[in-house]
Amino acid sequence: MKPQIVNSKMNRLLMQSKMVKLAIFTAFMVTIVLLTGSLYFKSTVYITDNGITREVRTNQSDVYAILREEDYTLNPNDTVSYNKDTENNAGYITIHRAFDVKVTADGKTSSVEIAEGTVEQALAKAGVELGEDDKVDRLLTADIFPGMEINITRVKYVERSETSEIPFETEYVDNTNLAIGYEETLTAGENGVHTVKYKETYINGKLSSTEQLSETVSKAPVTEVIERGTALKAPYAKMSDPTSLKLVNGIPENYTRVVSGKATAYSAKPGALTASGRKAVVGTVAVNPNVIPYGSELYIVAQDGSIVYGYAIAADTGLGMMNGTVAVDVFMGSYADSCKWGAHYVDIYVLSEGNG
């Protein structure tokens, strides 16, 4: 019985020894697997920062985890680029460090911290918007670089119009049938409008230049026409064409001579003839044909200016004219008018000499 007990103990010891060896072997194998697995899964990464490149081995797959693992610190405006070389199981990480770019616009200079990009992107980051005509001293597509200065010139074009009045002119039409002081507007005057268009250039808010684009008369002025009397008094004998005789201060501007003397008035039945054979009508007068030939054109005005007979034709005669007591006898349209005329001392302006 004793040998059997020994064998049983020995078997237990042998079993325990085998289990310990198995545990040790298993632990060893796990360690080997972990170690080889770790070595197997590590990849090569090249990190470039400020022109310096480092080679590192990592089992991290996230770029920023790799940088943290290698104690790289990123600033808020830094950027990172990554390229993978799958064939060689290598990665390339480049850190782009932000730098200052100065932007001057609207009288203010600001610094923009940016790592890479174009001038246009730098302006966008600075919050600067360009107007249609604004100018930039750099190409918008140019790459930025440390210490770069970008200057914006604000340019604005403004078109404006200036209008001014063109004063109307006044034209006078003289009427020998109306007395001095009488005026009547025949055509109302209207001012014209003169328009000038300008193009103004503003540089950074200040007027730089002005260019005249056009000049037009958008509305022509209308000449005022005023009829005015030129006779000392309204003449009794009216001219059919008052513009053919020009009076200055009530006196004919042009005449050949002046005959002065007493003027009386007469009338006759309708259809009566004068000594020269003309009909006796208002505007025909009796004279001494030896002094003033028949057919002479006359203008008769009282010497004191109190009455004006007006334009007349020498066509008749009478005893008073022939004996020299009366210089002229003016024909009136009615007996009442002739009585009203009475007698006046007049100046007879001979406008043209008749031929009898």
C-alpha positions as CSV (number, residue, x, y, z in Angstrom):
1,M,0.0,0.0,0.0
2,K,2.8,2.4,0.7
3,P,4.2,2.5,-2.9
4,Q,0.8,3.5,-4.2
5,I,0.8,6.6,-2.0
6,V,4.2,7.7,-3.3
7,N,3.1,7.3,-6.8
8,S,0.0,9.5,-6.2
9,K,2.0,12.3,-4.7
10,M,4.5,12.1,-7.5
11,N,1.8,12.4,-10.0
12,R,0.4,15.5,-8.3
13,L,3.8,17.1,-8.2
14,L,4.4,16.3,-11.8
15,M,1.1,17.8,-12.8
16,Q,1.7,21.0,-10.9
17,S,5.1,21.3,-12.4
18,K,3.6,21.0,-15.9
19,M,1.0,23.6,-15.2
20,V,3.6,26.1,-13.9
21,K,5.7,25.5,-17.0
22,L,2.6,26.0,-19.2
23,A,1.8,29.2,-17.5
24,I,5.3,30.5,-17.8
25,F,5.4,29.5,-21.5
26,T,2.0,31.1,-22.1
27,A,3.1,34.3,-20.5
28,F,6.3,34.3,-22.5
29,M,4.4,33.8,-25.7
30,V,2.0,36.6,-24.9
31,T,4.9,38.9,-24.2
32,I,6.6,37.9,-27.4
33,V,3.3,38.4,-29.4
34,L,2.7,41.8,-27.8
35,L,6.3,42.9,-28.4
36,T,6.4,41.7,-32.0
37,G,2.9,43.1,-32.6
38,S,3.9,46.5,-31.3
39,L,7.0,46.5,-33.5
40,Y,5.0,45.4,-36.4
41,F,2.3,48.1,-36.2
42,K,4.7,51.1,-35.7
43,S,5.0,53.3,-38.9
44,T,7.5,55.9,-39.9
45,V,6.4,59.6,-39.9
46,Y,8.5,62.6,-41.0
47,I,7.5,65.8,-39.2
48,T,8.6,69.2,-40.7
49,D,8.3,72.3,-38.6
50,N,10.0,75.6,-39.4
51,G,12.2,73.9,-42.0
52,I,13.4,71.2,-39.6
53,T,12.4,67.6,-40.4
54,R,12.3,64.8,-37.8
55,E,11.8,61.1,-38.3
56,V,9.6,59.4,-35.7
57,R,8.0,56.0,-35.4
58,T,4.5,55.7,-34.1
59,N,1.5,53.4,-34.0
60,Q,-0.9,56.4,-33.9
61,S,-3.0,57.1,-37.0
62,D,-4.4,60.5,-36.1
63,V,-2.1,63.4,-37.2
64,Y,-2.8,65.6,-34.2
65,A,-2.3,62.6,-31.8
66,I,1.1,62.0,-33.4
67,L,2.0,65.7,-32.9
68,R,0.9,65.6,-29.3
69,E,2.8,62.4,-28.7
70,E,5.9,64.2,-30.1
71,D,5.3,67.3,-28.0
72,Y,4.5,69.7,-30.9
73,T,2.4,72.7,-29.8
74,L,0.1,74.3,-32.4
75,N,-1.1,77.9,-32.3
76,P,-4.7,78.8,-33.2
77,N,-3.8,80.0,-36.7
78,D,-1.2,77.3,-37.5
79,T,-2.2,74.8,-40.1
80,V,-1.1,71.2,-40.7
81,S,-0.8,69.3,-44.0
82,Y,-0.4,65.5,-44.2
83,N,0.7,63.2,-47.1
84,K,0.8,59.4,-46.9
85,D,3.2,57.2,-48.7
86,T,1.4,53.8,-48.5
87,E,4.1,51.9,-50.5
88,N,6.7,52.7,-47.8
89,N,4.3,52.9,-44.9
90,A,5.5,56.4,-44.3
91,G,3.7,59.7,-43.6
92,Y,4.7,63.3,-44.1
93,I,3.4,66.0,-41.7
94,T,4.2,69.6,-42.4
95,I,3.4,72.3,-39.8
96,H,2.7,75.7,-41.3
97,R,3.3,78.3,-38.7
98,A,1.2,81.5,-38.8
99,F,2.8,84.8,-39.4
100,D,1.7,88.4,-39.5
101,V,0.6,90.2,-42.6
102,K,-0.2,93.9,-42.4
103,V,-3.4,95.2,-44.2
104,T,-3.9,98.9,-44.6
105,A,-7.4,100.1,-45.6
106,D,-9.7,103.0,-44.8
107,G,-6.9,104.8,-42.9
108,K,-6.3,101.9,-40.5
109,T,-3.6,99.2,-40.5
110,S,-4.3,95.8,-38.9
111,S,-2.2,92.7,-38.5
112,V,-3.6,89.4,-39.8
113,E,-2.1,86.1,-38.4
114,I,-2.2,83.6,-41.2
115,A,-0.2,80.5,-42.1
116,E,-0.7,80.3,-45.8
117,G,-2.9,81.5,-48.7
118,T,-3.3,84.3,-51.1
119,V,-3.6,88.0,-50.8
120,E,-7.3,87.7,-51.4
121,Q,-7.6,85.2,-48.6
122,A,-5.7,87.5,-46.3
123,L,-8.0,90.4,-47.1
124,A,-11.0,88.1,-46.4
125,K,-9.5,87.1,-43.0
126,A,-9.0,90.8,-42.2
127,G,-12.6,91.5,-43.0
128,V,-11.7,93.9,-45.8
129,E,-14.2,94.0,-48.7
130,L,-13.1,95.5,-52.0
131,G,-15.3,97.9,-54.0
132,E,-15.6,97.6,-57.7
133,D,-13.0,100.3,-58.4
134,D,-10.7,99.8,-55.4
135,K,-7.1,99.2,-56.1
136,V,-4.7,96.7,-54.3
137,D,-0.9,97.1,-54.5
138,R,-0.6,93.3,-54.7
139,L,-2.0,90.7,-57.1
140,L,-5.0,89.1,-55.4
141,T,-3.7,85.7,-56.5
142,A,-0.2,86.2,-55.1
143,D,1.0,84.0,-52.2
144,I,1.4,85.7,-48.9
145,F,4.8,85.7,-47.0
146,P,6.0,86.8,-43.6
147,G,6.2,90.6,-43.2
148,M,4.0,91.2,-46.2
149,E,2.2,94.5,-46.4
150,I,-1.0,94.9,-48.4
151,N,-2.3,98.4,-49.1
152,I,-5.8,99.1,-50.4
153,T,-6.6,102.4,-52.1
154,R,-10.4,103.2,-52.1
155,V,-11.5,104.5,-55.4
156,K,-14.9,105.8,-56.0
157,Y,-16.4,107.5,-59.1
158,V,-19.4,109.8,-58.8
159,E,-21.3,111.4,-61.6
160,R,-23.2,114.5,-60.9
161,S,-25.0,117.2,-62.8
162,E,-25.1,120.9,-62.3
163,T,-27.9,123.0,-63.7
164,S,-28.0,126.7,-64.1
165,E,-30.5,129.2,-65.6
166,I,-29.9,130.9,-68.9
167,P,-31.5,134.3,-68.5
168,F,-33.9,135.1,-71.3
169,E,-33.3,138.2,-73.4
170,T,-35.8,141.0,-73.9
171,E,-36.6,142.3,-77.3
172,Y,-38.5,145.6,-77.8
173,V,-40.8,146.2,-80.7
174,D,-41.3,149.9,-81.2
175,N,-44.8,151.1,-82.1
176,T,-45.1,154.7,-83.3
177,N,-48.8,154.5,-82.9
178,L,-48.5,154.2,-79.1
179,A,-47.3,156.8,-76.6
180,I,-44.1,156.6,-74.7
181,G,-44.6,154.7,-71.5
182,Y,-47.0,152.2,-73.0
183,E,-45.7,148.7,-72.9
184,E,-47.4,145.3,-73.7
185,T,-45.8,141.9,-73.4
186,L,-46.3,140.1,-76.7
187,T,-44.3,137.0,-75.8
188,A,-43.5,136.0,-72.2
189,G,-39.9,135.3,-71.5
190,E,-38.7,132.0,-70.1
191,N,-35.3,131.2,-68.7
192,G,-33.4,128.3,-70.3
193,V,-31.6,125.5,-68.5
194,H,-27.9,124.8,-68.9
195,T,-26.8,121.4,-67.7
196,V,-23.2,120.3,-67.2
197,K,-22.3,116.7,-66.2
198,Y,-19.1,115.9,-64.2
199,K,-17.3,112.8,-63.2
200,E,-15.6,113.1,-59.8
201,T,-12.9,110.7,-58.6
202,Y,-12.5,110.2,-54.9
203,I,-9.3,108.6,-53.5
204,N,-9.7,107.2,-50.0
205,G,-12.7,109.4,-49.5
206,K,-11.1,112.7,-50.7
207,L,-11.9,114.4,-54.0
208,S,-9.0,113.8,-56.3
209,S,-10.1,115.1,-59.7
210,T,-13.1,116.3,-61.6
211,E,-13.7,115.7,-65.3
212,Q,-16.4,117.4,-67.4
213,L,-18.3,114.8,-69.3
214,S,-20.8,116.9,-71.2
215,E,-22.4,120.3,-71.5
216,T,-25.9,120.8,-72.9
217,V,-28.7,123.3,-73.1
218,S,-31.5,121.1,-71.9
219,K,-34.0,124.0,-72.4
220,A,-33.5,126.9,-74.7
221,P,-34.5,130.3,-73.3
222,V,-37.5,132.1,-74.8
223,T,-37.0,135.7,-75.7
224,E,-39.4,138.1,-74.1
225,V,-41.0,140.4,-76.7
226,I,-42.4,143.7,-75.4
227,E,-44.2,146.2,-77.6
228,R,-43.6,149.8,-76.5
229,G,-44.8,153.1,-77.6
230,T,-42.4,155.7,-79.0
231,A,-44.7,158.7,-79.7
232,L,-45.0,161.6,-77.3
233,K,-48.7,161.0,-77.4
234,A,-50.8,158.5,-79.2
235,P,-51.0,159.8,-82.7
236,Y,-54.3,160.7,-84.3
237,A,-53.3,159.5,-87.7
238,K,-52.1,155.9,-87.4
239,M,-49.6,154.3,-89.7
240,S,-50.5,150.9,-91.2
241,D,-46.8,149.8,-90.7
242,P,-45.5,151.6,-87.6
243,T,-42.1,149.8,-87.9
244,S,-41.2,151.8,-91.0
245,L,-40.8,154.9,-89.0
246,K,-38.5,155.0,-86.0
247,L,-39.0,157.6,-83.3
248,V,-36.4,158.6,-80.7
249,N,-37.9,160.5,-77.8
250,G,-41.0,161.0,-79.9
251,I,-39.1,162.6,-82.8
252,P,-38.4,160.9,-86.1
253,E,-34.8,159.6,-86.2
254,N,-34.4,160.4,-89.9
255,Y,-35.9,163.4,-91.7
256,T,-34.8,165.9,-94.4
257,R,-36.0,169.2,-92.7
258,V,-38.4,170.7,-90.2
259,V,-41.1,173.2,-91.0
260,S,-42.6,174.9,-87.9
261,G,-45.8,176.9,-87.7
262,K,-49.5,176.9,-86.8
263,A,-51.6,173.9,-87.3
264,T,-55.4,174.0,-87.7
265,A,-57.8,171.1,-88.4
266,Y,-60.7,170.5,-90.9
267,S,-63.0,167.8,-92.0
268,A,-65.0,167.0,-95.1
269,K,-67.8,164.8,-96.4
270,P,-66.9,161.2,-97.1
271,G,-65.5,160.8,-100.6
272,A,-64.3,164.4,-100.8
273,L,-61.1,164.9,-102.9
274,T,-58.1,167.0,-102.1
275,A,-56.4,169.5,-104.3
276,S,-53.9,166.9,-105.4
277,G,-56.7,164.5,-106.4
278,R,-56.2,162.2,-103.4
279,K,-59.2,161.3,-101.3
280,A,-59.5,163.4,-98.1
281,V,-58.9,160.9,-95.3
282,V,-57.3,160.9,-91.9
283,G,-53.6,161.1,-92.6
284,T,-53.9,163.6,-95.5
285,V,-53.1,167.3,-94.7
286,A,-53.3,170.6,-96.5
287,V,-50.0,172.6,-97.0
288,N,-48.5,175.3,-99.2
289,P,-47.2,173.1,-102.0
290,N,-44.6,175.7,-102.7
291,V,-43.1,175.0,-99.3
292,I,-44.0,171.3,-98.9
293,P,-44.7,169.6,-102.2
294,Y,-47.7,167.3,-102.6
295,G,-46.8,163.7,-101.9
296,S,-44.3,164.6,-99.2
297,E,-44.3,162.2,-96.2
298,L,-44.6,164.1,-92.9
299,Y,-44.7,163.6,-89.2
300,I,-46.5,166.3,-87.2
301,V,-46.0,166.9,-83.5
302,A,-47.2,169.8,-81.3
303,Q,-44.1,171.8,-80.2
304,D,-45.2,171.4,-76.5
305,G,-45.7,167.7,-77.0
306,S,-49.3,167.9,-75.8
307,I,-50.8,166.4,-79.0
308,V,-49.5,164.4,-81.9
309,Y,-51.1,164.2,-85.3
310,G,-48.6,161.7,-86.5
311,Y,-47.8,160.4,-90.0
312,A,-49.3,162.3,-92.9
313,I,-49.2,162.9,-96.6
314,A,-49.2,166.4,-98.1
315,A,-52.2,166.3,-100.4
316,D,-54.4,169.5,-100.1
317,T,-54.1,173.2,-99.7
318,G,-56.1,176.2,-98.6
319,L,-56.1,180.0,-98.3
320,G,-54.5,180.0,-94.8
321,M,-51.6,177.9,-96.1
322,M,-51.1,179.9,-99.3
323,N,-51.0,183.3,-97.4
324,G,-48.6,181.9,-94.8
325,T,-50.9,182.3,-91.7
326,V,-51.1,178.5,-91.2
327,A,-48.3,176.0,-91.8
328,V,-50.6,173.0,-92.1
329,D,-54.3,172.1,-91.9
330,V,-54.7,168.5,-90.6
331,F,-57.7,166.4,-91.8
332,M,-59.9,164.9,-89.0
333,G,-62.4,162.1,-89.3
334,S,-65.2,164.3,-88.0
335,Y,-66.2,167.9,-87.4
336,A,-66.2,167.3,-83.6
337,D,-62.6,166.0,-83.8
338,S,-61.5,169.1,-85.8
339,C,-63.1,171.4,-83.2
340,K,-61.4,169.5,-80.4
341,W,-58.0,169.9,-82.1
342,G,-58.4,173.7,-82.4
343,A,-55.0,175.2,-83.2
344,H,-51.5,174.2,-82.1
345,Y,-48.0,175.3,-83.0
346,V,-46.3,172.2,-84.4
347,D,-43.1,171.0,-85.9
348,I,-43.6,169.3,-89.3
349,Y,-40.8,166.8,-89.9
350,V,-40.4,166.2,-93.6
351,L,-39.6,162.5,-94.0
352,S,-39.4,162.5,-97.7
353,E,-39.9,165.2,-100.4
354,G,-42.9,164.7,-102.7
355,N,-42.8,165.3,-106.5
356,G,-46.1,167.2,-106.6
